[in-house]
């Protein structure tokens, strides 16, 4: 990390002590939700950022789903693969931004895979039973979170709070369609100054065919899935002010693959392994808090193809290895007259290598992508202000990349409470995405994508009705795309997305809760003509992203023991790649229905049933690949 960055952060940190005073960040009585999107715990009403919280209660009423499926039901989020066979690639799109433009956080720490083309994080590596809550913060968040946070960040929180007893046991077992078995066991507790958590999760399914048989007569074989996740963490409360934590997670899964759209493969498999470990420290006393984190990832992914596809290779092995490291220190202090200052530094390192081997009628072929690495260091600061009904954030980041040099981002994010029930908010923020190792290996002149994001919204909150309407506009310049003429990556002209999100929660009577969201997107993407590969054109859509999407959930607590909910998802027409030098193809709109029921037998035992696509609607999220048919999952949750 450069001396300039360290010195700047030191000056900012010392300046804290010149103005320290009491906490002035106060929410209102109607806002019990605490969020950490600004790297400090605060009431949601004290930030103008667009934040959605998926609570522990919502997660517990989502037994039978995956993390990706739960996220896929939120406003502004599309995850291609969430409604496909287990083990499918989970491609995250937030507000129409392409893959890799939203950052996944695990307990507040950025998580990505440097061996992936867009640095994406594989959501298949996570079990929903490991998750305590999820915070979704949309809009450019690069000032606080750096690269890849162009469209937002998703913080998957696994840390348990309020543990009081020495030993607790929680087990979830379920089974269902396609011989699917899901199991999860957790042991956690508090002993003196130590708090511990350990979890094991297993998912097995025979699955269904990944590729769609358009002829209906080829009898494509089933593509199965077998995965395991094991994690543990230990926290130590050294003093009333200082806490220490260490953690580790190992995830592994094997999944069958298709040879391509509409094309089966009998012996084509993916094996994915990830090991993550790290530690953290948190100090909080009076008006000062300091947090330090370190995380180390080892990733391995290989594709073993024994499919013997006619006209292609008879065997191939494609192996990817990656290493990621992340370190940060940030501090927050309450200042005088309603001000609060957050400053921090972070360091990111990624390396990857790739080996490819194959056999064909032409003989053996071997290629090697040698160990290659990049690193980034950053310094950032955000000044928060709160006075009566007004809140604001003003921040900036300087990022230094080992390949392309220095870039900057900034944020201005005000909000104002008009009345006890109504508040307005807005945001102007810039973001960036650094090119990946693989992309830089083909084009060392690549520059980071740069974006500017505008938001304006209003929220109305009452006891039985809560709604939020947000308009947003995002411009990406220097977007990174692939050129099929030169077979290289390039910085394309621009991408513009206008849209709005409407979210509502209604509780007309105590037992009944209705939640709904609607998202409208109007993208304009200027890039290479995908039909001819010969010129630059503007598309009035983003690939695989619908212009209109609606999610509705109606839940009713019939008795203290019985809860039943019905949900629906509507997705309008959208486009996918048709093939090499082929016009994009339209995918039909669809409406699918689902249901969930749970019965609390005793305080310790709960039975549940989850049904997806109950009308067995045939639909497609990815051209040439099957989506889920009717699926049923039944199980029991035991908490001792």
Buried (B, 14 or more C-beta within 10 A) or exposed (E): BEEEBEEBBEEBBEBBEEBBBEEBBEBBEEBEBEBBBBBBEBBBBBBBBBBBBBEBEBBBBBBBBBBBBBBBBBBBBBBBBBBBBBBBBBBBBBBBBBBBBBBBBBBBBBBBBBBBBBBBBBBBBBBBBBBBBBBBBBBBBBBBBBBBBBBBBBBBBBBBEEBEEEEBEBBBBBBBBBEBBBBBBBBBBBEEEEBBBBBBBBBBBBBBBBBBBEEEEEEBBBBBBBBBBBBBBBBBBEEEBBBBBBBBBBBBBBBBBBBBBBBBBEEBBBBBBBBBBBBBBBBBEEBBBBBBBBBBBBBBBBBBBBBEBEEEBBBBBBBBBBBBBBBBBBBBBBBEEBBBBBBBBBBBBBBBBBBBBBBEEEEEEEEEBEEBBBBBBBBBBBBBBBEEBEBBBBBBBBBBBEBBEEBEBBBBBBBBBEEEBEBBBBBBBBBBBBBBBBBBBBBEEBBBBBBBBBBBBBBBBEEEBBBBBBBBBBBBBBBBBBBBEEEEBBBBBBBBBBBBBBBBBBBEEEEEBBBBBBBBBBBBBBBBBBBEEEEEEEBEBBBBBBBBBBBBBBBBBEEEEEBBBBBBBBBBEBBBBBBEEEEBBEBEBBEBBBBBBBBBEEEEEBBBBBBBBBEEBEBBBBBBBBBBBBBBBBBBBBBE
